[in-house]
C-alpha cells in the first residue's frame, strides 16, 4: 500500500484527480468505481475543471458507484444518485447509459445485487476504484464485522455511521437504516484502488487501516492485501500514522529509485 501525504485537502484532491486523468488518458474507455460523501467532492470538482479547461474526456468511460441508501428515490436530495449527478455527471460528457448506481428502490434487492455484480463483470471489471473511509474504518457501507469476501448486498448501517451521516439530514431519525453496497470482495477486484481521507476525525481509522492488522472490524484494512492500492491523505488524516516519517521519506526518494 502506497501512502502519500499532502499538506491540505485541496492538494489531496488535485493529486487524486491527476491519477484519475492518467488512467483515462491511457485507457479512454476505462471503468471507474466512484464514492460519495464529503471527501471526494474536491476530486470531482477538479475533474470537472480538467474536463472544461483541459479537455479531459469521459465520452467512453463507464462508472459504478459503491452504494446507495435503501428507500431513497433517485431525486431525493440525500440520495447518492442525486449527489453524483449534481457534483459530477451533469458537468461532464459521460453517456447516461454508462452510469451505474445501486438502486435504493428496486422491487427485488437480491436480484438487483446479482445484476449489479454481473454488470461490473460485463464491463471488464473496474480499472480504478475511488474510496473514502468511515470514522469506524469502513469502506463503502461495509460496516465493522463485514466479510472481507463479501459481494454487493443489503447492509444494516451501524449507529456510528448513522450518527456521522446525520449532518446531511434534518435529523438522525431521517437517516436510512439500510443500504445497498458493493462488498469488500467486489472492491478488492478493482485493478487499482485510490483511498482518500482528510481531517483529524479520520486519523484513527486511517492508522488502523494502514498500519493495523487486517480485520473485518476495520474493513478498509483489507486494502493491505491489494497489490496496487494508494492512500492519499492530508496532514490531519495522517497525524496518527506511526510510520509517517518513513512514508514521506519514500516519496522524497521516489524520483531517484532504480
One Martini backbone bead per residue (centre of mass of N, CA, C, O) as a GRO file, in nm:
protein
  258
    1UNK     BB    1   0.094   0.038   0.025
    2UNK     BB    2   0.048   0.368  -0.071
    3UNK     BB    3   0.161   0.673   0.091
    4UNK     BB    4   0.018   1.006   0.067
    5UNK     BB    5   0.114   1.336   0.174
    6UNK     BB    6  -0.063   1.630   0.223
    7UNK     BB    7  -0.121   1.947   0.342
    8UNK     BB    8  -0.411   1.933   0.200
    9UNK     BB    9  -0.718   1.881   0.050
   10UNK     BB   10  -0.655   2.015  -0.222
   11UNK     BB   11  -0.402   1.851  -0.288
   12UNK     BB   12  -0.537   1.578  -0.272
   13UNK     BB   13  -0.740   1.622  -0.505
   14UNK     BB   14  -0.534   1.684  -0.730
   15UNK     BB   15  -0.381   1.419  -0.713
   16UNK     BB   16  -0.622   1.234  -0.773
   17UNK     BB   17  -0.698   1.359  -1.050
   18UNK     BB   18  -0.434   1.286  -1.190
   19UNK     BB   19  -0.475   0.981  -1.174
   20UNK     BB   20  -0.737   0.964  -1.330
   21UNK     BB   21  -0.632   1.096  -1.590
   22UNK     BB   22  -0.420   0.881  -1.655
   23UNK     BB   23  -0.619   0.654  -1.697
   24UNK     BB   24  -0.784   0.791  -1.930
   25UNK     BB   25  -0.544   0.842  -2.124
   26UNK     BB   26  -0.468   0.531  -2.143
   27UNK     BB   27  -0.803   0.466  -2.104
   28UNK     BB   28  -1.088   0.591  -2.236
   29UNK     BB   29  -1.263   0.309  -2.141
   30UNK     BB   30  -1.278   0.325  -1.853
   31UNK     BB   31  -1.340   0.191  -1.522
   32UNK     BB   32  -1.519   0.346  -1.260
   33UNK     BB   33  -1.506   0.379  -0.913
   34UNK     BB   34  -1.739   0.542  -0.693
   35UNK     BB   35  -1.782   0.799  -0.449
   36UNK     BB   36  -1.915   0.942  -0.163
   37UNK     BB   37  -1.924   1.235  -0.001
   38UNK     BB   38  -1.705   1.481   0.114
   39UNK     BB   39  -1.421   1.388   0.014
   40UNK     BB   40  -1.471   1.373  -0.322
   41UNK     BB   41  -1.549   1.667  -0.403
   42UNK     BB   42  -1.272   1.778  -0.491
   43UNK     BB   43  -1.225   1.576  -0.716
   44UNK     BB   44  -1.475   1.645  -0.890
   45UNK     BB   45  -1.408   1.942  -0.932
   46UNK     BB   46  -1.138   1.886  -1.081
   47UNK     BB   47  -1.254   1.714  -1.313
   48UNK     BB   48  -1.432   1.936  -1.427
   49UNK     BB   49  -1.204   2.131  -1.486
   50UNK     BB   50  -1.046   1.939  -1.678
   51UNK     BB   51  -1.273   1.918  -1.882
   52UNK     BB   52  -1.303   2.230  -1.947
   53UNK     BB   53  -0.978   2.314  -1.972
   54UNK     BB   54  -0.839   2.012  -2.089
   55UNK     BB   55  -1.034   1.780  -2.215
   56UNK     BB   56  -1.142   1.570  -2.039
   57UNK     BB   57  -1.257   1.246  -2.126
   58UNK     BB   58  -1.597   1.066  -2.085
   59UNK     BB   59  -1.733   0.919  -2.346
   60UNK     BB   60  -1.613   0.604  -2.258
   61UNK     BB   61  -1.702   0.593  -1.975
   62UNK     BB   62  -1.745   0.385  -1.683
   63UNK     BB   63  -1.967   0.366  -1.394
   64UNK     BB   64  -1.944   0.267  -1.036
   65UNK     BB   65  -2.111   0.266  -0.754
   66UNK     BB   66  -2.102   0.166  -0.425
   67UNK     BB   67  -2.383   0.315  -0.317
   68UNK     BB   68  -2.707   0.313  -0.128
   69UNK     BB   69  -2.997   0.408  -0.008
   70UNK     BB   70  -3.263   0.268   0.133
   71UNK     BB   71  -3.562   0.444   0.005
   72UNK     BB   72  -3.427   0.634  -0.197
   73UNK     BB   73  -3.466   0.831  -0.443
   74UNK     BB   74  -3.310   0.978  -0.708
   75UNK     BB   75  -3.434   1.279  -0.613
   76UNK     BB   76  -3.315   1.276  -0.353
   77UNK     BB   77  -3.093   1.490  -0.195
   78UNK     BB   78  -2.950   1.219  -0.033
   79UNK     BB   79  -2.889   1.075  -0.269
   80UNK     BB   80  -2.644   0.934  -0.476
   81UNK     BB   81  -2.763   1.014  -0.740
   82UNK     BB   82  -2.780   1.316  -0.686
   83UNK     BB   83  -2.488   1.368  -0.608
   84UNK     BB   84  -2.349   1.278  -0.877
   85UNK     BB   85  -2.499   1.470  -1.071
   86UNK     BB   86  -2.435   1.744  -0.925
   87UNK     BB   87  -2.098   1.689  -0.897
   88UNK     BB   88  -2.054   1.548  -1.207
   89UNK     BB   89  -2.229   1.433  -1.454
   90UNK     BB   90  -2.358   1.722  -1.554
   91UNK     BB   91  -2.037   1.829  -1.621
   92UNK     BB   92  -2.000   1.591  -1.822
   93UNK     BB   93  -1.942   1.348  -2.111
   94UNK     BB   94  -2.129   1.120  -2.000
   95UNK     BB   95  -2.309   0.857  -2.062
   96UNK     BB   96  -2.594   0.747  -1.918
   97UNK     BB   97  -2.551   0.431  -1.989
   98UNK     BB   98  -2.260   0.440  -1.811
   99UNK     BB   99  -2.433   0.463  -1.546
  100UNK     BB  100  -2.384   0.314  -1.215
  101UNK     BB  101  -2.634   0.275  -0.953
  102UNK     BB  102  -2.764   0.181  -0.689
  103UNK     BB  103  -3.077   0.074  -0.584
  104UNK     BB  104  -3.322   0.198  -0.337
  105UNK     BB  105  -3.613   0.087  -0.514
  106UNK     BB  106  -3.627  -0.198  -0.556
  107UNK     BB  107  -3.815  -0.505  -0.568
  108UNK     BB  108  -3.524  -0.679  -0.593
  109UNK     BB  109  -3.235  -0.698  -0.430
  110UNK     BB  110  -3.102  -0.967  -0.498
  111UNK     BB  111  -3.120  -0.936  -0.807
  112UNK     BB  112  -2.973  -0.667  -0.828
  113UNK     BB  113  -2.700  -0.751  -0.708
  114UNK     BB  114  -2.640  -0.960  -0.928
  115UNK     BB  115  -2.657  -0.761  -1.164
  116UNK     BB  116  -2.431  -0.569  -1.075
  117UNK     BB  117  -2.203  -0.772  -1.081
  118UNK     BB  118  -2.243  -0.842  -1.384
  119UNK     BB  119  -2.184  -0.557  -1.499
  120UNK     BB  120  -1.893  -0.544  -1.410
  121UNK     BB  121  -1.799  -0.789  -1.574
  122UNK     BB  122  -1.901  -0.690  -1.858
  123UNK     BB  123  -1.701  -0.432  -1.846
  124UNK     BB  124  -1.413  -0.572  -1.725
  125UNK     BB  125  -1.393  -0.415  -1.483
  126UNK     BB  126  -1.225  -0.226  -1.248
  127UNK     BB  127  -0.966   0.002  -1.275
  128UNK     BB  128  -1.076   0.241  -1.070
  129UNK     BB  129  -1.106   0.284  -0.715
  130UNK     BB  130  -1.290   0.499  -0.521
  131UNK     BB  131  -1.231   0.603  -0.174
  132UNK     BB  132  -1.345   0.613   0.140
  133UNK     BB  133  -1.378   0.670   0.506
  134UNK     BB  134  -1.479   0.580   0.798
  135UNK     BB  135  -1.454   0.632   1.140
  136UNK     BB  136  -1.463   0.291   1.159
  137UNK     BB  137  -1.321   0.181   0.875
  138UNK     BB  138  -1.509   0.193   0.639
  139UNK     BB  139  -1.614   0.070   0.320
  140UNK     BB  140  -1.851   0.196   0.209
  141UNK     BB  141  -2.105  -0.020   0.374
  142UNK     BB  142  -1.876  -0.189   0.535
  143UNK     BB  143  -1.912  -0.282   0.823
  144UNK     BB  144  -1.830  -0.396   1.101
  145UNK     BB  145  -1.792  -0.754   1.028
  146UNK     BB  146  -1.748  -0.775   0.746
  147UNK     BB  147  -1.683  -0.948   0.486
  148UNK     BB  148  -1.388  -0.976   0.284
  149UNK     BB  149  -1.581  -1.146   0.054
  150UNK     BB  150  -1.795  -0.962  -0.021
  151UNK     BB  151  -2.087  -0.858  -0.184
  152UNK     BB  152  -2.341  -0.734  -0.320
  153UNK     BB  153  -2.567  -0.577  -0.074
  154UNK     BB  154  -2.738  -0.572   0.214
  155UNK     BB  155  -2.701  -0.319   0.481
  156UNK     BB  156  -2.665  -0.249   0.812
  157UNK     BB  157  -2.633   0.026   0.988
  158UNK     BB  158  -2.447   0.185   1.200
  159UNK     BB  159  -2.470   0.413   1.442
  160UNK     BB  160  -2.217   0.575   1.366
  161UNK     BB  161  -2.300   0.625   1.072
  162UNK     BB  162  -2.564   0.767   1.129
  163UNK     BB  163  -2.438   0.995   1.296
  164UNK     BB  164  -2.239   1.099   1.078
  165UNK     BB  165  -2.485   1.143   0.852
  166UNK     BB  166  -2.687   1.345   0.993
  167UNK     BB  167  -2.576   1.621   0.872
  168UNK     BB  168  -2.746   1.571   0.591
  169UNK     BB  169  -2.988   1.588   0.777
  170UNK     BB  170  -3.242   1.703   0.983
  171UNK     BB  171  -3.220   1.409   1.121
  172UNK     BB  172  -3.137   1.101   1.243
  173UNK     BB  173  -3.421   0.969   1.169
  174UNK     BB  174  -3.369   1.009   0.843
  175UNK     BB  175  -3.170   0.794   0.840
  176UNK     BB  176  -3.106   0.526   0.695
  177UNK     BB  177  -3.059   0.180   0.787
  178UNK     BB  178  -3.019   0.101   0.486
  179UNK     BB  179  -2.813  -0.061   0.233
  180UNK     BB  180  -2.648  -0.064  -0.084
  181UNK     BB  181  -2.346  -0.265  -0.144
  182UNK     BB  182  -2.049  -0.314  -0.202
  183UNK     BB  183  -1.811  -0.536  -0.152
  184UNK     BB  184  -1.501  -0.615  -0.058
  185UNK     BB  185  -1.450  -0.819  -0.284
  186UNK     BB  186  -1.526  -0.631  -0.513
  187UNK     BB  187  -1.317  -0.407  -0.459
  188UNK     BB  188  -1.054  -0.596  -0.476
  189UNK     BB  189  -1.093  -0.635  -0.804
  190UNK     BB  190  -0.964  -0.395  -0.857
  191UNK     BB  191  -0.678  -0.281  -1.009
  192UNK     BB  192  -0.723   0.002  -0.866
  193UNK     BB  193  -0.670   0.192  -0.558
  194UNK     BB  194  -0.830   0.498  -0.410
  195UNK     BB  195  -0.772   0.652  -0.102
  196UNK     BB  196  -0.949   0.904   0.084
  197UNK     BB  197  -0.837   1.155   0.338
  198UNK     BB  198  -0.970   1.399   0.576
  199UNK     BB  199  -0.902   1.481   0.878
  200UNK     BB  200  -0.889   1.405   1.217
  201UNK     BB  201  -1.141   1.205   1.229
  202UNK     BB  202  -0.964   0.987   1.036
  203UNK     BB  203  -0.697   0.899   1.178
  204UNK     BB  204  -0.768   0.630   1.321
  205UNK     BB  205  -0.869   0.474   1.073
  206UNK     BB  206  -0.609   0.496   0.908
  207UNK     BB  207  -0.415   0.357   1.103
  208UNK     BB  208  -0.571   0.086   1.106
  209UNK     BB  209  -0.568   0.031   0.794
  210UNK     BB  210  -0.248   0.062   0.742
  211UNK     BB  211  -0.112  -0.059   1.043
  212UNK     BB  212  -0.295  -0.272   1.102
  213UNK     BB  213  -0.476  -0.530   1.105
  214UNK     BB  214  -0.642  -0.762   0.930
  215UNK     BB  215  -0.996  -0.678   0.952
  216UNK     BB  216  -1.345  -0.677   0.978
  217UNK     BB  217  -1.349  -0.423   1.178
  218UNK     BB  218  -1.157  -0.302   0.932
  219UNK     BB  219  -1.225  -0.296   0.608
  220UNK     BB  220  -0.984  -0.118   0.497
  221UNK     BB  221  -0.753  -0.330   0.565
  222UNK     BB  222  -0.785  -0.500   0.299
  223UNK     BB  223  -0.589  -0.319   0.123
  224UNK     BB  224  -0.324  -0.469   0.207
  225UNK     BB  225  -0.390  -0.706  -0.018
  226UNK     BB  226  -0.336  -0.513  -0.238
  227UNK     BB  227  -0.123  -0.446  -0.519
  228UNK     BB  228  -0.284  -0.141  -0.593
  229UNK     BB  229  -0.269   0.074  -0.334
  230UNK     BB  230  -0.380   0.411  -0.257
  231UNK     BB  231  -0.302   0.675  -0.015
  232UNK     BB  232  -0.460   0.996   0.032
  233UNK     BB  233  -0.355   1.267   0.245
  234UNK     BB  234  -0.377   1.469   0.495
  235UNK     BB  235  -0.227   1.567   0.783
  236UNK     BB  236  -0.459   1.500   0.974
  237UNK     BB  237  -0.512   1.202   0.876
  238UNK     BB  238  -0.188   1.131   0.932
  239UNK     BB  239  -0.131   1.187   1.253
  240UNK     BB  240  -0.141   0.854   1.350
  241UNK     BB  241   0.107   0.767   1.205
  242UNK     BB  242   0.397   0.594   1.281
  243UNK     BB  243   0.526   0.602   0.961
  244UNK     BB  244   0.535   0.889   0.835
  245UNK     BB  245   0.835   0.943   0.780
  246UNK     BB  246   0.866   0.708   0.580
  247UNK     BB  247   0.659   0.791   0.367
  248UNK     BB  248   0.807   1.060   0.303
  249UNK     BB  249   1.076   0.933   0.226
  250UNK     BB  250   0.976   0.777  -0.015
  251UNK     BB  251   0.875   1.022  -0.181
  252UNK     BB  252   1.151   1.170  -0.193
  253UNK     BB  253   1.302   0.902  -0.335
  254UNK     BB  254   1.142   0.814  -0.591
  255UNK     BB  255   1.294   0.960  -0.835
  256UNK     BB  256   1.569   0.769  -0.763
  257UNK     BB  257   1.459   0.510  -0.826
  258UNK     BB  258   1.536   0.206  -1.000
   0.00000   0.00000   0.00000
